[in-house]
Each structure stands twice: as C-alpha cells, then as structure tokens.
Amino acid sequence: MTAQPDPRARLDRYLSDSGLASRGPKIVPLTSDASDRRYYRILLSNGESIVLAVHAGPIEFTALPFANVRALFAEVPLPVPDILGHSDREGIVALEDLGDVTLQAHVGAATPVEHAALYREAVALIELLQRRGRELADDRYLPYRIAFDVEKLTWELDFFMRHFVEGYRGIALSPAEREALGCEWRDIVDELAAEPRVLCHRDYHSRNLMLHGGQLHIIDFQDARMGPDTYDLVSLLRDSYVDLTDREIDELIAYFLALAARGERPASHRDGRGAPAARRDDRESAEFRRRFDLMALQRNLKALGTFGYQTTTRANAVYIQYMPRTLRYAKTHLGKYRRFARLRELLAAHVEELR
C-alpha cells in the first residue's frame, strides 16, 4: 500500500500556493473526528483564522459529498461554514473557522434558560431542513439519491453486532441466536424504511452543532440522506454525548410537532377549538413518540457499533466513556414496549447492561 503524503508538507504547499504563507501563519492541530480527515487551525498575523480539512490524499472537490450537500444546505438556508478555497492536488479544503464551542461543550456552562433556547434553536433547524428539503428536492443533490432503506438500516444493526457485541465484548453468537436476531432486525427496519422520507442531516448531535457568533452552525453534514422524520430529532435528543431530562425531551418533541404543523392544518384545527381536534393531536403525538422511540433504539444500537469499532479497530478509546449512556437509552426503549421483549431477551443474554 502506498504511503499517504506527509500532511505537514501538503499544508505548507497549500499555504504557499494560496498566499497565506506571507501572513505569518501558525498551524494548530485540531481534534480529529471519526473519519480519515485531519483538521488544522491556521492562525494569521492579523488575528484572523481559518480551518483546513486535510483528506487522506488528492480529491476532486466538485465530486465531494461535502461540497454537494453544503450547496443544498446553503440553499435551505442553514447556517453552515463558508468554503474559502481548496486544492484538489493537496486534498485540502479551507473552511470558515467556527471556533471550538460545540453545543455539547456549551451546555455544561449554560444557564437553564440558555440551554433551553439553544435546543429549541436546534429543533427549529431540523424542521426547516425537512420543510425546505421537500421544496428543494432535486436529483442533482446527492442526499435525494440515497436513503435509510432496508439494506442500510439492517447493515447498521449488523454493524452493532459485529463491532460492539462480537468485537468489543468478545461474544460468540450461536447460529440460532443470529437467526432470531435477524428476525427482530427485519421487524424494526421494515417499519422504519416504510416511513415517509424527509431530508436528514444523518448525524445531528451536540458535537456537530457549533456555537459561533451567537448562533448554532451545522457541521459534518456530508452523509445527509433521506430518512424518517424522527431521525435527526432522535440524534439530537437521544444524544450519546449529552443527558437531557425526560421533561426536556417531551417539551422539545412537542415543540418540533408544533413547528411541523404550522401552516399545514385548517384554521379550526390550528386554533385548538373542539375536543375532536385535541384528541387527534394527542393520538398523533403518541404515535410520533412511538416512532421516535423505535428510531432511537435503532440509532443507539448503531452508535454502540461505532463506539466499538473506534475502540477495537481504530484504537480510539475516547468513545468508551459514551457507551454507558447509550446502553441506558437502549435499555429504556427495549423495556418500554412489549414488542421488544424477545429482542431484549436475546441481547440481555450477552449484554448485562440491557437486562
């Protein structure tokens, strides 16, 4: 296998070719994400800064999912980082520097009022993405050509078994257990894949929302695709990196449903007059919560697979700390519905946290 070019040499060439080398740049490595990209902050002599995303090798910028999805998100419009330049040869994309304060980091220092306002802002961005996503649908944008279908959702659950149960926990499943789990997976993914699809960020959690200039900005959106309307909301509210109370989750789900319903119902329904409309609202809310919990179970199991993969295959132990919270989420959803009794029995036989 051919070794990748030295990132520092590529950075130096980019700084020279772009003219930034004459502005006294200082290169500061940033914490990498779970991909093979590396990130560097370039501090310039006038106090300005940019971020360079360095890919594993040369790129074709116009073919990058990141560039394609960013163009779509900007048309929504959503707050996403500006692209300041790129080099296909060096495999580098220059981005607006959004700073270091993620929603995850800010929540720890926020007052309850600030905390609530930021999460309502994050929920409102999901509703905007879904609503405008329907209006902007066009096959020239990559997300409209891929979806959370049966194959993808099944692959994610198999990923959980392969990299968390078997890889991280070292458990060997019997053929009978594999077959039984396969039946349970099919029941879940068939229902999720059959739901009407909306435009999804696909990884919409507190570490991919940056607080910059008093506003949330969205990053790491290159894997956007079509999926259930609960997907991004689950990512935000059943986040492996942040604890939200049950009351907070209930209120934010209600806020999302109110935003989604705005302008879509007859006036007599919107103004709340009459018991039939209220009862219908209650039924719709309960059904949405059931679908939310189903999506949460699938996504949390997939997250455990990712954490196991990062730990055992990528030797990145930082994700171990997020496993207990995610396991707690999964246990909650498995125990909430009788339909999951057999699945919980199968998983709890090997994963004690799910008992």
BELBEL-V972464 format. One record per residue. N is the residue number from 1. RES is the residue in three letters. D_CENTER is the distance of its C-alpha to the mean C-alpha in whole Angstrom. Layout:
N/RES/D_CENTER + N/RES/D_CENTER
This chain:
1/MET/32 + 2/THR/32 + 3/ALA/31 + 4/GLN/28 + 5/PRO/30 + 6/ASP/30 + 7/PRO/27 + 8/ARG/30 + 9/ALA/32 + 10/ARG/30 + 11/LEU/29 + 12/ASP/32 + 13/ARG/33 + 14/TYR/30 + 15/LEU/32 + 16/SER/35 + 17/ASP/34 + 18/SER/32 + 19/GLY/35 + 20/LEU/33 + 21/ALA/35 + 22/SER/38 + 23/ARG/36 + 24/GLY/36 + 25/PRO/32 + 26/LYS/31 + 27/ILE/28 + 28/VAL/26 + 29/PRO/23 + 30/LEU/20 + 31/THR/18 + 32/SER/16 + 33/ASP/12 + 34/ALA/12 + 35/SER/14 + 36/ASP/17 + 37/ARG/17 + 38/ARG/19 + 39/TYR/19 + 40/TYR/22 + 41/ARG/23 + 42/ILE/27 + 43/LEU/29 + 44/LEU/32 + 45/SER/35 + 46/ASN/35 + 47/GLY/32 + 48/GLU/29 + 49/SER/26 + 50/ILE/24 + 51/VAL/21 + 52/LEU/22 + 53/ALA/19 + 54/VAL/21 + 55/HIS/20 + 56/ALA/22 + 57/GLY/25 + 58/PRO/26 + 59/ILE/24 + 60/GLU/25 + 61/PHE/23 + 62/THR/23 + 63/ALA/22 + 64/LEU/19 + 65/PRO/15 + 66/PHE/14 + 67/ALA/18 + 68/ASN/18 + 69/VAL/14 + 70/ARG/15 + 71/ALA/18 + 72/LEU/17 + 73/PHE/15 + 74/ALA/18 + 75/GLU/20 + 76/VAL/18 + 77/PRO/18 + 78/LEU/15 + 79/PRO/16 + 80/VAL/15 + 81/PRO/17 + 82/ASP/20 + 83/ILE/21 + 84/LEU/24 + 85/GLY/25 + 86/HIS/25 + 87/SER/27 + 88/ASP/27 + 89/ARG/30 + 90/GLU/28 + 91/GLY/24 + 92/ILE/23 + 93/VAL/21 + 94/ALA/22 + 95/LEU/20 + 96/GLU/21 + 97/ASP/20 + 98/LEU/18 + 99/GLY/19 + 100/ASP/18 + 101/VAL/17 + 102/THR/14 + 103/LEU/13 + 104/GLN/13 + 105/ALA/16 + 106/HIS/18 + 107/VAL/18 + 108/GLY/20 + 109/ALA/23 + 110/ALA/22 + 111/THR/25 + 112/PRO/24 + 113/VAL/24 + 114/GLU/22 + 115/HIS/19 + 116/ALA/20 + 117/ALA/20 + 118/LEU/17 + 119/TYR/15 + 120/ARG/17 + 121/GLU/16 + 122/ALA/12 + 123/VAL/13 + 124/ALA/16 + 125/LEU/13 + 126/ILE/11 + 127/GLU/15 + 128/LEU/16 + 129/LEU/14 + 130/GLN/15 + 131/ARG/18 + 132/ARG/19 + 133/GLY/17 + 134/ARG/20 + 135/GLU/22 + 136/LEU/21 + 137/ALA/21 + 138/ASP/22 + 139/ASP/22 + 140/ARG/22 + 141/TYR/19 + 142/LEU/17 + 143/PRO/14 + 144/TYR/17 + 145/ARG/18 + 146/ILE/16 + 147/ALA/14 + 148/PHE/13 + 149/ASP/17 + 150/VAL/19 + 151/GLU/19 + 152/LYS/15 + 153/LEU/15 + 154/THR/18 + 155/TRP/17 + 156/GLU/14 + 157/LEU/16 + 158/ASP/19 + 159/PHE/17 + 160/PHE/16 + 161/MET/20 + 162/ARG/21 + 163/HIS/19 + 164/PHE/19 + 165/VAL/22 + 166/GLU/24 + 167/GLY/23 + 168/TYR/22 + 169/ARG/25 + 170/GLY/27 + 171/ILE/28 + 172/ALA/30 + 173/LEU/30 + 174/SER/33 + 175/PRO/33 + 176/ALA/33 + 177/GLU/30 + 178/ARG/28 + 179/GLU/30 + 180/ALA/29 + 181/LEU/25 + 182/GLY/25 + 183/CYS/27 + 184/GLU/24 + 185/TRP/21 + 186/ARG/23 + 187/ASP/23 + 188/ILE/20 + 189/VAL/18 + 190/ASP/21 + 191/GLU/21 + 192/LEU/17 + 193/ALA/18 + 194/ALA/21 + 195/GLU/19 + 196/PRO/19 + 197/ARG/16 + 198/VAL/15 + 199/LEU/13 + 200/CYS/9 + 201/HIS/6 + 202/ARG/4 + 203/ASP/1 + 204/TYR/3 + 205/HIS/5 + 206/SER/9 + 207/ARG/9 + 208/ASN/7 + 209/LEU/10 + 210/MET/13 + 211/LEU/16 + 212/HIS/19 + 213/GLY/22 + 214/GLY/22 + 215/GLN/19 + 216/LEU/15 + 217/HIS/14 + 218/ILE/10 + 219/ILE/10 + 220/ASP/8 + 221/PHE/8 + 222/GLN/10 + 223/ASP/9 + 224/ALA/9 + 225/ARG/11 + 226/MET/13 + 227/GLY/12 + 228/PRO/13 + 229/ASP/13 + 230/THR/12 + 231/TYR/9 + 232/ASP/7 + 233/LEU/9 + 234/VAL/9 + 235/SER/6 + 236/LEU/8 + 237/LEU/11 + 238/ARG/11 + 239/ASP/9 + 240/SER/11 + 241/TYR/12 + 242/VAL/13 + 243/ASP/16 + 244/LEU/17 + 245/THR/20 + 246/ASP/20 + 247/ARG/22 + 248/GLU/19 + 249/ILE/17 + 250/ASP/20 + 251/GLU/21 + 252/LEU/17 + 253/ILE/17 + 254/ALA/21 + 255/TYR/20 + 256/PHE/17 + 257/LEU/20 + 258/ALA/22 + 259/LEU/21 + 260/ALA/20 + 261/ALA/24 + 262/ARG/25 + 263/GLY/28 + 264/GLU/27 + 265/ARG/30 + 266/PRO/33 + 267/ALA/35 + 268/SER/37 + 269/HIS/33 + 270/ARG/31 + 271/ASP/34 + 272/GLY/34 + 273/ARG/38 + 274/GLY/39 + 275/ALA/38 + 276/PRO/37 + 277/ALA/34 + 278/ALA/33 + 279/ARG/33 + 280/ARG/31 + 281/ASP/28 + 282/ASP/28 + 283/ARG/28 + 284/GLU/25 + 285/SER/23 + 286/ALA/24 + 287/GLU/23 + 288/PHE/20 + 289/ARG/19 + 290/ARG/20 + 291/ARG/18 + 292/PHE/15 + 293/ASP/16 + 294/LEU/17 + 295/MET/13 + 296/ALA/12 + 297/LEU/15 + 298/GLN/13 + 299/ARG/10 + 300/ASN/11 + 301/LEU/14 + 302/LYS/12 + 303/ALA/10 + 304/LEU/14 + 305/GLY/14 + 306/THR/12 + 307/PHE/14 + 308/GLY/17 + 309/TYR/17 + 310/GLN/16 + 311/THR/19 + 312/THR/22 + 313/THR/21 + 314/ARG/20 + 315/ALA/22 + 316/ASN/19 + 317/ALA/20 + 318/VAL/18 + 319/TYR/15 + 320/ILE/18 + 321/GLN/18 + 322/TYR/15 + 323/MET/16 + 324/PRO/19 + 325/ARG/16 + 326/THR/14 + 327/LEU/18 + 328/ARG/19 + 329/TYR/16 + 330/ALA/17 + 331/LYS/21 + 332/THR/21 + 333/HIS/19 + 334/LEU/22 + 335/GLY/25 + 336/LYS/24 + 337/TYR/25 + 338/ARG/28 + 339/ARG/27 + 340/PHE/25 + 341/ALA/28 + 342/ARG/28 + 343/LEU/25 + 344/ARG/25 + 345/GLU/29 + 346/LEU/28 + 347/LEU/25 + 348/ALA/27 + 349/ALA/29 + 350/HIS/28 + 351/VAL/25 + 352/GLU/27 + 353/GLU/24 + 354/LEU/24 + 355/ARG/27
